[in-house]
Amino acid sequence: MTMQVIKSKKRRLARAQKTIGDYCLLAGSPVDANAHYSTALELARLTADYFWYAGALEGSVCAILVDRMGQKDTALEDEVRYRYNSVIVHYRKSFIQDNAQRVSPLTFELEATLKLARFLCRRELAKEVVEWLTNAADGAKSLIDASDRLILFVEIARLFGTLGYQRKAAFFSRQVAQLYLQQENRLAAISAMQVLAMTTKAYRVQSRASISKQSLSNEIESGHVDSSKMHHQSVVSLFESQWSTLQMVVLREILLSAVRAGDPLAAWSAAARLLRSYYPLITPAGQNGLASALTNSAERLPSGTRCADSALPFVRLYSFPLHPSQMDIVKRNPAREDWWAGSAPSGPFIYTPFSKGEPNDNSKQDLIWIVGEPVQVFVELANPCGFDLRVDSIYLSVQSGNFDAFPLSVDLPPNSSQVIMLSGIPTSVGPVVIPGCTVHCFGVITEHLFMDVDNLLLGAAQGLVLSDPFRCCGSQRLRNVSVPNISVVPPLPLLVSHVVGGDGAIVLYEGEIRDVWINLANAGTVPVEQAHISLSGKNQDAVISIAYEKLKSALPLKPGAEVTIPVTLKAWRLGSGDSDAAAGRSASSSMARTVKDGSSPSLLIHYAGPLGDAEDLETSKSSVPPGRRLVVPLQICVLQGLSFVKARLLSMEIPALVGESLSNLANVDGSPLDEAVGYGTKIDKLVKIDPFRGSWGLRFLELELSNPTDVVFEISVSVQLEKSSNADNLSEHAAEYSYPKTRIDRDYFARVLIPLEHFKLPFLDDSIFSKDLQSDGSSGGRNSSLSERNTKAELNASIKNLISRIKVRWQSGRNSSGELNIKDAIQAALQSSVMDVLLPDPLTFGFRLVRNGSENAAKIDLPKESDTSVQPTASKNPVIAHDMTPMEVLVRNNTKETIKMTLSVTCRDVAGENCVEGAKATVLWAGVLSGITLEVPPLEESKHCFSLYFLVPGEYTIVAAAVIDDANDVLRARAKSESPDEPIFCRGPPFHVRVNGTA
């Protein structure tokens, strides 16, 4: 009994000493406190009072720290760690020893544990601190009072947060929130909501409102500068799919606490984040429940409430549509007359990667908008949930304040996407920034940023998010569209065009010529002061003429004014493939195919308004307002008209009548005499004397045409006649002569004869055969001389002159007319005989009668006009039988070298028999008819006289022939002789002699 009393007294004394030490410590005397704590420790150890022993030991630690305030070393830290370990152990011993005491030692043990963890709380000792905090958290299970657990979890969460362990801090914060939610009152719900709001950052489900405005603005600005550069770390931090279930639980807790706390905006924000981020993991019934929660929360909010967190739909930038062809913008260079040159537009974007003095950024483009003109931007909306979504309004969000956006309402069915066009009008000059769209949905106005959706889609591509909302709605994969640098310029003129009579396809047959009127109206608010018209595209030759002067005379074209410009078109020729395809198609399908192929030309009209103030132009070149380019497509549909079947060359030769008059073979310069080309009668225009051959030649190009169309064509042939060199007769001759028309019904064939006149060169030159001579090695030089080139050019000009003088025109109905392209047909027909037709013979021969010794060369009598045929008439001085008839033969040298020859003359009867030689000769002669040696100078004539005595009246033919001695290479090439020893024989055309009998 005495021992118990002594022990009790010591215990009371120990506790008193501990209490005195506490008061000393409170009084600010750590030395006195430490002395009393030491006495209490000794007495409590002797009495086995572990609870008070632990308290006194804890007080001594506090006294040491207060005494050494400001000092921190390893020894002190080790001393504190050792003593607090002993404190915790003795608190645990007292709990085991006396479980029935009124105060639970567990609370003190946990408090001591937290104190030690707080003292050691730094990154270097994180492992040890985490161990102590984990032990404290395990001890919370033994706490009976919920308030004690709440305080414990708050302190644990704070210490984990101090260490930087945000996830562990968030976990214990959620434990605190759950303890608040168990209290079933509004204030506790508000506290729970506030605590949960602090955990959202750790769980990556924080509201955008919790992000500082500075960081948000920087993020938007950086995304505007280069939205194509996605920050991988931000994507990973925003979307971590392995947390999906936990994040959903956190958001549900926030939604529940917000509903209990009566905060509709917080509830709407939590439901929006939950639905937008985790719709794939939510059942359709759960999605409908969240939609109802959004609607119910919005009903408790005032109208026009804005929320930083967006719900549905998902909005992404689809495209910036190109300006129409009537609104293209072109940079303007006022220093040049052709101010549009070198700045061809590519839609509305004005950009070059080679701009000097600026960083080369290919991902960004410059987009020009005009004040007062509506613009459009395409965005795509997606509703991946299982309910109908009603978007009350959506419009472009512009931060610059110089743009008026037009709202649009949209209904999205479940699991669907839709591309919509958002429009607006720029109101003032300056840059325009479009970070996203403003959406009014579920009763709240939210901001949908394009950058957020781009990050979302990038996370989906990398497997960091659950699903792509656009792909799951059936939308195609879209490349990343960056927002261009948009700038607004002052008002510009705006030309609007339309084709008078309708903007449909202009249907033309091949070769058809038609006038089309283009109406231009200025729909802008600025007059047009400069304009220029040019052509682009295929088949530009189809535009024959443009009345540009009429547009120029209408400048300046004021707002609301109009001008009509006539344009003359000529349908081009279809290719063989097009013709075959058109033959098996209807007119409508051919029109659609022609317009689709883009084979029609277009008019390019570059125009601009006033330049502005001269002072502004001098100070800044960028202040020059740009111009515009108007593209007027001429939608020409060419249908197959008349088609060529075949073409061939027809020739016919009529002997000339020998009389007292004979045509001169040629003038000195080689050109035909005026008298040799008759204009007097219609037949003279069709049949003409060949001054080189002395006979009448008929040359026809026969074209066989087919009409596969549904209309009837009338073909007319006109020949542009040679005009006389005599100035007195120049005005008397018509420039063109037309022949009777030929009608071709549909699905029928017809033949058209086109008369060809002889266009021979004035002389035969070796330059024409220089290529052949050089190939044989006969020519010494490689390069042709100037004269040779001129001669070849003259030959080509003669061919082109022959083709260009013949026109074949067609007409169908009243207004449809055109011209056939016969150039290829003529060249194909003349391909084998062009040299024979155009090149003169080396020698030409002619005959004439000589009366009374006259040496004057008269003219050959031309045949008279007849309606059906050519009927030669008798000569005024006929040849009479039994009378000596003097004649002479003229030989002309058409080369530039002297020709030596042996001439012979032959006379034949109507049966073709030689009537000069033999036993049955019917013609006697005086003079020499064979073996006549002549030497003809270059480009001159020689003549030989003789007489004929006809015994029998009738029809006779006189022919002259010559064998050329020592023929040169030119003559052999013209005669197409292959052997150098082969004689060159030249035969003249036949001349007709009519011999009358005596009375």
CORSULVEN-V485554 format. One line per field, one symbol per residue. psi: psi as a letter, one per 40 degrees, with the letter a starting at -180 (. if undefined). Layout:
BEGIN
psi=???
END
This chain:
BEGIN
psi=ddddddddddddddddddddddddddefgdddddddddddddddddefgddddddddddddddddddfhehhiddddddddddddddddddddddddgeeidhheddddddddddddddegiddfdddddddddddddeddehdhdddddddddddddddddeegddddddddddddddddeefiddddddddddddeedddeffiiddehidddddddddddddgeeghhdddddddhhdeedddddddddddddddddefgddddddddddddddfddehiddddddddddddddddeiihehiidhibiihhihdihiiiieeeihhihgeeidgeeiefhigaehhihefhieiihgeeiihhhihhehiiihhihihgeifihhhhdihihhheeefhhihihiihhiifiihhihhiihhdiiiihhgdaihhhifeihihhhddddddddddddefeidihdddeeeiihhihhihihhihiiiiihhhiihheieaihhiiheihihhhhhhhheaehihdhihhiiiaifdedhdihgddddddeihhiheiiihhhhhihhihiiddddddddeiiddddddddddefeiiihhhhiiaidaiddddddhdeehiiaihhhghgghhhihbhihdiiihhiihhiihhadihihdiideeiiiddehhedidddddhihhedeeihhhhihhhhiigeaeihihhhhihhihiiehddedeehieihiiiihhhiifiiihhhhhhihgiidihieddeddddddeedhdidhiidddddddddddddddddddehhhiihhadehiahihedddddddeddedddddhiidiiiiiiihhfehehhaihhiiiiiddihhiiiidgihhifhhhhiihhhhheieihhhihiihihiadeeihediidfhehiihaheifhhihhihfiiiihiiiihhdhiahihhhiiihhhfhaddddddefhdheehihhhhiiihhhhhiii.
END
